Amino acid sequence: MEVEVTVEEVTPQVTYPLRRAVLRPDGGEVAWAGDEDPTTFHLAARTGERVVGVVRFSPAPCPWRPRTNAPWQLRGMATDPAVRGSGAGRALVVDGLARVAARGGDLVWCDARGTAAAFYERMGFTVVTEAYDKPGIGPHIGMLIALSST
Ligand SMILES: CC(C)(COP(=O)(O)OP(=O)(O)OC[C@H]1O[C@@H](n2cnc3c(N)ncnc32)[C@H](O)[C@@H]1OP(=O)(O)O)[C@@H](O)C(=O)NCCC(=O)NCCS
C-alpha cells in the first residue's frame, strides 16, 4: 500500500536514528566522514512528523567510472521496516536524483547491499561489479545510474 510521504532536506543528525536502527544495529558509528560537508545533502521521508526513511548524497569519484565529470555517491539509505514496500524508498531516490541533477551531477553510484540490489534496479540503477564483502556489514555490489543533463 502506498503511504503519503513528504521528502525534504534535513541536517545529518535527523538521519542518525534510522541509520542506527537499520544500518548499524550492532552499534557501529552512525556519524560518517563527509556528513557535514557543505556539498553533502541529506533527505528525510516523513509521514506526518515521523521520519520513515533517510538517505545521503555527496559528490565523490566513482570507483568504476573514473572519467565521469560530476559523480555523486548515494549512502545511508534506510527505511523504517514498518513502511517497507510502500514507496518511501522510491520517493527518497527519485527526489535525490533530481536534486543531484539540479546541482549538475551526471552520475550517481552506490555500494549496494546485496539484499537491496533489486530495489536499486527498480530505481534504474545498473550493476557494474562482481559482489564484494564489506567487513562487518556483508556482501555488496557496485551500482550506478547515469543522469541526463536536461
Ligand atoms: C532497500 C530499502 C531502502 C527499500 O526501501 P522501501 O521503502 O521498501 O522501498 P519502496 O517501497 O519505495 O520500493 C520501491 C520498489 O522497490 C521494490 N523493492 C523494495 N525493496 C526491495 C528489495 N529488497 N528487493 C526487491 N525489490 C524491492 C518495491 O517492491 C517497490 O517496487 P515497485 O517498483 O513495484 O513499487 C529498505 O528495504 C531498507 O531500508 N533496507 C534495509 C537497509 C538497506 O539495505 N539499505 C540499503 C543499503 S545499500
The ligand as an ORCA input file, in Angstrom:
! r2SCAN-3c Opt
* xyz 0 1
  C      16.198     -1.112      0.482
  C      15.159     -0.237      1.177
  C      15.750      1.171      1.391
  C      13.920     -0.115      0.269
  O      13.001      0.786      0.863
  P      11.414      0.676      0.651
  O      10.832      1.815      1.414
  O      10.941     -0.694      0.949
  O      11.308      0.936     -0.910
  P       9.965      1.198     -1.786
  O       8.767      0.756     -1.025
  O       9.964      2.601     -2.255
  O      10.215      0.221     -3.015
  C      10.321      0.658     -4.356
  C      10.228     -0.559     -5.258
  O      11.334     -1.450     -4.988
  C      10.841     -2.719     -4.568
  N      11.739     -3.188     -3.521
  C      11.999     -2.616     -2.334
  N      12.916     -3.309     -1.648
  C      13.226     -4.375     -2.430
  C      14.114     -5.458     -2.284
  N      14.890     -5.600     -1.190
  N      14.171     -6.361     -3.280
  C      13.409     -6.228     -4.394
  N      12.553     -5.201     -4.590
  C      12.477     -4.287     -3.619
  C       9.450     -2.457     -4.052
  O       8.658     -3.605     -4.115
  C       8.971     -1.376     -4.995
  O       8.604     -1.968     -6.216
  P       7.608     -1.268     -7.265
  O       8.513     -0.542     -8.201
  O       6.896     -2.393     -7.874
  O       6.721     -0.336     -6.499
  C      14.705     -0.833      2.543
  O      14.285     -2.156      2.336
  C      15.784     -0.831      3.620
  O      15.949      0.155      4.356
  N      16.506     -1.957      3.740
  C      17.479     -2.149      4.791
  C      18.672     -1.228      4.654
  C      19.357     -1.340      3.314
  O      19.616     -2.405      2.800
  N      19.656     -0.160      2.761
  C      20.384     -0.059      1.519
  C      21.832     -0.043      1.836
  S      22.825     -0.035      0.340
*
